[in-house]
Amino acid sequence: MRHEAAEAVDRGDYPSGVTPWEDPAWRDAALGWARDRLADHGLRERGPVRVRLRPWSVLVRLDVGDHETVWFKANPPASHFEAGLGQALAAWVPEHVLAPLAVDADRGWSLLPDGGALFREVLDRGAADPRAWEEPLRQYALLQRALTGRTDELRAIGVPDGRAAVLPDIFDRLVDASRVLEPADRQALLAQRPRLVEWCEELASTGIADSLDHSDLHESQLFARGEGRYAFFDWGDAIVAHPFSSLLVTARMARERYGPEVLPRLRDAYLEPWTGDGSSTAELRRAVGLACRLGAVGRAWSWARVFPGPDGDAHGNSREAAEGTARWLRELFAEPGLWPA
């Protein structure tokens, strides 16, 4: 495939970031694979391709018709699993995700149809009512409930294990590896470790089965597909964890847009599909508070995984990545939390 995409490369805030796109052999192989998979579907790219480069992905927009777009995505090694995960989710929960046109799980490559309007675009067009989030959260909870019996399969695909039982060990590794935590911060975090262990033990005892945690679910990570349907995507940060941890990022973003008074309403909308399994409303709400606390460890771990290397990043952005990990570690014990825990 021609390298005409060089005319339309978006590097965002990472102008010096190194990605596989810089390697002509990799670029030709990736775009050649995308062209062949398009042909499998009777499609052919038309016009220049557009490329978005980030340390966590290479994303290529391919126009295949007057009003039709297909996306090629390549994940870095730490999130190679996203390609295989996307294929599995399309089989397990097809009503909640996009079905890939093609996947190369070994190389972390996916060819995806266009999902339509982002939920963020719907909100920006004037859906100021915070109740707009309620149905997407209910559907996301249904997706998670459908996956509670598939955690072994998820881990076999390569989704990282972030269950409550292993979070203290992950926390220890992150604190120990940090190059930016001041000695006082490190000491304060380690002093709080017994609280972390207690929270993990309590959350594990709630009776809510582990599932898939998107770990970065916000208004730009789902498509509004019309008629009240939503498709969730961009699973590169996902982990196997307590499902309620997913509310951490969602709640923070909703609070930023609508204010803190919206949080109880959105929490309860998310919890509605989880009722009826023997836990009281108070117990479910308590579990949300705990899970969102502990979700900070998952977010810190995501930064460390996406930007590997001695300083936290192999792509030239080590300081930023290390700061992101440290910021989320500090968030773990920050007061007040999103909800009491």
C-alpha positions as CSV (number, residue, x, y, z in Angstrom):
1,M,0.0,0.0,0.0
2,R,1.4,3.4,-0.9
3,H,2.8,5.6,1.9
4,E,0.6,8.5,1.0
5,A,-0.6,8.5,4.6
6,A,2.5,10.5,5.5
7,E,0.7,13.5,4.4
8,A,-2.0,13.1,7.1
9,V,-0.3,11.8,10.3
10,D,-1.6,13.1,13.6
11,R,0.8,12.7,16.5
12,G,-1.3,14.6,19.0
13,D,0.7,15.6,22.1
14,Y,3.4,13.0,21.4
15,P,5.5,14.5,18.5
16,S,8.6,12.6,19.6
17,G,6.9,9.4,20.4
18,V,8.3,6.3,18.6
19,T,5.8,3.8,17.2
20,P,6.1,0.9,14.7
21,W,4.8,3.3,12.0
22,E,8.4,4.7,11.7
23,D,9.6,1.2,10.4
24,P,8.9,1.0,6.6
25,A,8.8,-2.8,6.7
26,W,6.2,-2.8,9.6
27,R,4.2,-0.1,7.9
28,D,4.1,-1.9,4.6
29,A,3.2,-5.2,6.3
30,A,0.4,-3.6,8.4
31,L,-1.2,-1.7,5.6
32,G,-0.8,-4.6,3.2
33,W,-2.6,-6.8,5.7
34,A,-5.4,-4.2,6.0
35,R,-5.7,-4.0,2.2
36,D,-5.9,-7.8,1.9
37,R,-8.6,-8.0,4.6
38,L,-10.6,-5.3,2.9
39,A,-10.4,-7.3,-0.3
40,D,-11.8,-10.3,1.6
41,H,-14.9,-8.2,2.2
42,G,-15.0,-6.9,-1.4
43,L,-13.7,-3.5,-0.3
44,R,-10.9,-1.3,-1.5
45,E,-9.5,1.9,0.0
46,R,-10.1,5.1,-1.9
47,G,-8.0,8.2,-1.5
48,P,-5.4,9.0,1.1
49,V,-5.4,7.2,4.4
50,R,-5.2,9.2,7.6
51,V,-3.1,8.1,10.5
52,R,-3.2,8.8,14.3
53,L,-0.1,7.8,16.2
54,R,-0.1,7.5,20.0
55,P,2.3,5.5,22.2
56,W,-0.6,3.1,22.9
57,S,-1.8,2.6,19.3
58,V,-1.5,3.1,15.6
59,L,-4.9,4.0,14.2
60,V,-5.4,4.3,10.4
61,R,-8.6,5.6,8.8
62,L,-9.4,4.0,5.5
63,D,-12.1,5.4,3.3
64,V,-13.7,2.6,1.3
65,G,-16.7,4.4,-0.2
66,D,-18.4,7.7,-0.5
67,H,-19.7,7.4,3.1
68,E,-18.0,4.4,4.5
69,T,-15.0,4.2,6.7
70,V,-12.9,1.3,8.1
71,W,-10.3,1.5,10.8
72,F,-7.0,-0.4,11.2
73,K,-5.7,-0.5,14.7
74,A,-2.4,-1.8,16.0
75,N,-1.8,-2.2,19.7
76,P,1.6,-2.3,21.4
77,P,2.8,-5.5,23.0
78,A,1.3,-4.6,26.4
79,S,-2.2,-4.5,24.9
80,H,-1.9,-7.0,22.0
81,F,-4.7,-8.8,23.7
82,E,-7.2,-6.2,22.5
83,A,-7.4,-7.7,19.0
84,G,-8.3,-11.1,20.3
85,L,-10.5,-9.7,23.0
86,G,-12.5,-7.7,20.4
87,Q,-13.1,-10.9,18.4
88,A,-14.2,-12.8,21.5
89,L,-16.5,-10.0,22.7
90,A,-18.2,-10.0,19.3
91,A,-19.0,-13.6,19.8
92,W,-20.0,-13.4,23.4
93,V,-21.8,-10.0,23.7
94,P,-22.4,-8.9,20.0
95,E,-25.2,-6.5,21.0
96,H,-22.7,-4.4,23.1
97,V,-19.6,-4.1,20.9
98,L,-18.4,-3.7,17.3
99,A,-17.7,-6.9,15.3
100,P,-14.2,-6.7,13.8
101,L,-13.9,-7.3,10.1
102,A,-10.6,-9.0,10.6
103,V,-8.2,-9.8,13.5
104,D,-4.6,-10.9,13.7
105,A,-4.4,-11.6,17.4
106,D,-0.7,-12.6,17.4
107,R,0.3,-9.2,16.0
108,G,-2.4,-7.2,17.9
109,W,-4.0,-5.9,14.6
110,S,-7.7,-5.3,14.1
111,L,-9.7,-4.1,11.2
112,L,-12.9,-2.4,12.5
113,P,-16.1,-1.0,11.0
114,D,-17.0,2.6,11.7
115,G,-19.1,2.8,14.9
116,G,-21.0,6.0,14.1
117,A,-21.3,8.9,16.5
118,L,-19.3,9.0,19.7
119,F,-21.4,9.3,22.8
120,R,-19.4,12.5,23.6
121,E,-20.7,14.0,20.4
122,V,-24.2,13.3,21.4
123,L,-23.6,15.0,24.8
124,D,-21.9,18.0,23.1
125,R,-24.8,18.5,20.8
126,G,-26.9,19.5,23.8
127,A,-27.9,16.4,25.8
128,A,-27.2,18.3,29.0
129,D,-29.4,16.1,31.1
130,P,-27.1,13.7,33.0
131,R,-29.8,11.0,32.7
132,A,-28.3,10.5,29.2
133,W,-25.6,8.3,30.9
134,E,-28.1,6.0,32.6
135,E,-29.0,3.7,29.7
136,P,-25.4,3.3,28.5
137,L,-24.4,2.4,32.1
138,R,-27.2,-0.1,32.4
139,Q,-26.1,-1.7,29.1
140,Y,-22.5,-1.8,30.1
141,A,-23.5,-3.5,33.4
142,L,-25.4,-6.1,31.3
143,L,-22.2,-6.7,29.2
144,Q,-20.2,-7.3,32.4
145,R,-22.8,-9.6,33.9
146,A,-22.7,-11.7,30.7
147,L,-18.9,-12.1,31.1
148,T,-18.7,-13.0,34.8
149,G,-18.3,-16.7,33.9
150,R,-15.6,-16.1,31.3
151,T,-12.7,-14.7,33.4
152,D,-10.5,-17.7,32.7
153,E,-11.1,-17.3,29.0
154,L,-10.4,-13.6,29.3
155,R,-7.1,-14.2,31.0
156,A,-6.2,-16.9,28.4
157,I,-6.7,-14.2,25.7
158,G,-4.1,-12.1,27.6
159,V,-6.3,-9.7,29.5
160,P,-4.2,-8.7,32.6
161,D,-5.3,-10.1,36.0
162,G,-6.3,-7.2,38.3
163,R,-8.6,-9.1,40.7
164,A,-8.8,-7.9,44.3
165,A,-6.6,-10.8,45.5
166,V,-3.6,-9.6,43.4
167,L,-4.0,-5.9,43.7
168,P,-1.7,-5.6,46.8
169,D,1.1,-7.2,44.9
170,I,0.5,-5.0,41.9
171,F,0.5,-2.0,44.2
172,D,3.9,-3.1,45.7
173,R,5.5,-3.4,42.3
174,L,4.2,0.0,41.1
175,V,5.4,1.8,44.2
176,D,8.8,0.0,44.2
177,A,9.3,0.7,40.4
178,S,8.3,4.4,40.5
179,R,11.1,6.8,39.6
180,V,9.1,10.0,40.4
181,L,7.6,9.3,43.8
182,E,9.2,11.4,46.5
183,P,10.5,9.5,49.5
184,A,7.7,11.0,51.7
185,D,5.1,10.0,49.1
186,R,6.5,6.5,49.0
187,Q,6.5,6.2,52.7
188,A,3.0,7.5,53.0
189,L,1.7,5.0,50.4
190,L,3.3,2.1,52.1
191,A,2.0,3.1,55.4
192,Q,-1.5,3.0,54.0
193,R,-1.0,-0.5,52.5
194,P,-3.0,-2.3,55.3
195,R,-6.0,-0.2,54.3
196,L,-5.6,-1.4,50.8
197,V,-5.4,-5.1,51.9
198,E,-8.6,-4.6,54.0
199,W,-10.5,-3.1,51.1
200,C,-9.4,-5.9,48.8
201,E,-10.5,-8.5,51.3
202,E,-13.9,-6.8,51.8
203,L,-14.5,-6.4,48.1
204,A,-13.6,-10.0,47.4
205,S,-16.2,-11.1,50.0
206,T,-19.1,-9.2,48.5
207,G,-20.2,-12.0,46.3
208,I,-20.1,-10.0,43.1
209,A,-18.1,-12.2,40.6
210,D,-15.1,-10.7,38.7
211,S,-15.6,-9.7,35.1
212,L,-14.1,-7.4,32.5
213,D,-13.2,-3.9,33.6
214,H,-12.8,-1.5,30.7
215,S,-10.7,0.6,33.1
216,D,-11.0,3.8,31.0
217,L,-14.7,4.0,30.3
218,H,-15.7,7.6,29.4
219,E,-17.8,9.4,26.9
220,S,-15.4,8.9,24.1
221,Q,-15.2,5.1,24.5
222,L,-18.7,4.2,23.3
223,F,-20.7,4.8,20.2
224,A,-24.3,5.9,20.2
225,R,-25.8,3.7,17.6
226,G,-29.4,5.0,17.6
227,E,-32.6,3.7,19.1
228,G,-31.1,3.6,22.5
229,R,-28.2,1.2,21.6
230,Y,-24.6,1.7,22.5
231,A,-21.4,-0.1,21.5
232,F,-18.4,-0.1,23.8
233,F,-14.9,-0.1,22.3
234,D,-11.2,0.7,22.9
235,W,-10.4,-2.2,25.3
236,G,-6.6,-1.7,25.5
237,D,-6.6,-0.8,29.2
238,A,-9.0,-3.6,30.1
239,I,-8.3,-5.9,33.0
240,V,-10.0,-8.8,34.7
241,A,-11.3,-7.2,38.0
242,H,-14.2,-6.5,40.1
243,P,-16.7,-5.1,37.6
244,F,-17.7,-2.1,39.7
245,S,-14.1,-0.6,39.3
246,S,-15.2,0.5,35.8
247,L,-17.2,3.4,37.4
248,L,-14.1,5.2,38.5
249,V,-13.3,6.9,35.3
250,T,-16.9,7.2,34.2
251,A,-17.9,9.0,37.4
252,R,-14.9,11.4,37.3
253,M,-15.8,12.4,33.8
254,A,-19.5,12.8,34.6
255,R,-18.6,14.8,37.7
256,E,-16.5,17.1,35.5
257,R,-19.4,17.7,33.1
258,Y,-22.4,17.8,35.4
259,G,-21.1,18.3,39.0
260,P,-20.9,15.9,41.9
261,E,-24.6,15.8,42.6
262,V,-25.0,13.5,39.6
263,L,-23.0,10.7,41.0
264,P,-25.5,8.8,43.2
265,R,-28.0,8.8,40.3
266,L,-25.5,7.3,37.8
267,R,-24.2,4.8,40.4
268,D,-27.7,3.5,41.0
269,A,-28.5,3.3,37.3
270,Y,-25.4,1.2,36.8
271,L,-26.3,-1.0,39.8
272,E,-29.9,-1.8,38.6
273,P,-28.9,-4.9,36.6
274,W,-26.9,-6.2,39.6
275,T,-29.8,-6.2,42.0
276,G,-31.7,-9.4,42.8
277,D,-28.7,-11.5,43.4
278,G,-28.9,-11.4,47.2
279,S,-27.0,-8.2,47.9
280,S,-28.9,-5.3,49.5
281,T,-28.8,-1.8,47.9
282,A,-26.6,-0.7,50.7
283,E,-24.1,-3.5,50.1
284,L,-24.0,-2.8,46.4
285,R,-23.3,0.9,47.0
286,R,-20.6,0.0,49.5
287,A,-19.0,-2.3,46.9
288,V,-19.0,0.6,44.4
289,G,-17.1,2.8,46.8
290,L,-14.5,0.1,47.5
291,A,-14.2,-0.9,43.8
292,C,-13.7,2.7,42.7
293,R,-11.1,3.2,45.4
294,L,-9.2,0.1,44.2
295,G,-9.7,1.0,40.5
296,A,-7.0,3.6,41.0
297,V,-4.5,0.8,41.2
298,G,-5.7,-0.5,37.9
299,R,-5.3,2.9,36.3
300,A,-1.8,3.3,37.7
301,W,-1.0,-0.2,36.4
302,S,-2.3,0.8,33.0
303,W,0.1,3.7,32.7
304,A,3.0,1.4,33.7
305,R,2.0,-1.2,31.1
306,V,1.4,1.1,28.2
307,F,4.6,2.9,28.7
308,P,7.1,0.1,29.6
309,G,10.8,0.7,30.2
310,P,13.3,1.6,32.9
311,D,11.7,5.1,33.3
312,G,8.1,3.9,32.6
313,D,8.1,4.5,28.9
314,A,9.8,3.1,25.8
315,H,8.3,5.7,23.5
316,G,10.1,8.9,24.6
317,N,7.5,10.1,27.1
318,S,8.8,8.4,30.2
319,R,8.4,11.3,32.6
320,E,4.8,11.8,31.7
321,A,4.0,8.1,32.0
322,A,5.7,7.8,35.3
323,E,3.9,10.8,36.6
324,G,0.6,9.3,35.5
325,T,1.3,6.1,37.4
326,A,2.3,8.1,40.5
327,R,-0.8,10.4,40.2
328,W,-3.1,7.4,40.3
329,L,-1.3,5.8,43.2
330,R,-1.8,9.0,45.2
331,E,-5.5,9.0,44.2
332,L,-6.0,5.6,45.9
333,F,-6.0,7.1,49.4
334,A,-7.2,10.6,48.5
335,E,-10.1,12.0,50.5
336,P,-12.9,12.4,49.9
337,G,-13.5,9.6,47.5
338,L,-16.1,9.5,44.8
339,W,-18.3,7.6,47.3
340,P,-17.8,6.6,50.9
341,A,-15.6,3.5,51.1
